[in-house]
Amino acid sequence: MQRAVVFSCFAGVALAFTCAGAVAANPYAELQEREIKALSAQETEDLLKGRGMGMALPAELHGYPGPLHVLEVAEQLGLSDEQRQETEELFETMREQAGPRARATYRGS
């Protein structure tokens, strides 16, 4: 009986060390604590506030810059006042819609 108790204790300790080692070896263990596991705190904030998060890169590489980047180079592009105003409105609409949609998707579901 006493051997069984001692064996059980050693087996329990060995199992605990094995599990602890497996958790420590997992390179993604810290990600489990994130609000959105695949995104850093900054990326989550950018998403929920309707910022671009660098997602415009593929479009820009194919010649389709987003409205914020158009506004950043408005002078070089020679935008008229009307074009600048329309681009600002487009950017504001995009930003206003992106934040609530992101919050509804990631916090509401």
Stockholm file with secondary structure:
# STOCKHOLM 1.0

chainA/1-109         MQRAVVFSCFAGVALAFTCAGAVAANPYAELQEREIKALSAQETEDLLKGRGMGMALPAELHGYPGPLHVLEVAEQLGLSDEQRQETEELFETMREQAGPRARATYRGS
#=GR chainA/1-109 SS CHHHHHHHHHHHHHHHHHHHHHHHHCTTGGGGGSSSTTSCHHHHHHHHTTCCTTTTHHHHHTTCCCHHHHHHTHHHHTCCHHHHHHHHHHHHHHHHHHHHHHHHHHTCC
#=GC SS_cons         CHHHHHHHHHHHHHHHHHHHHHHHHCTTGGGGGSSSTTSCHHHHHHHHTTCCTTTTHHHHHTTCCCHHHHHHTHHHHTCCHHHHHHHHHHHHHHHHHHHHHHHHHHTCC
//
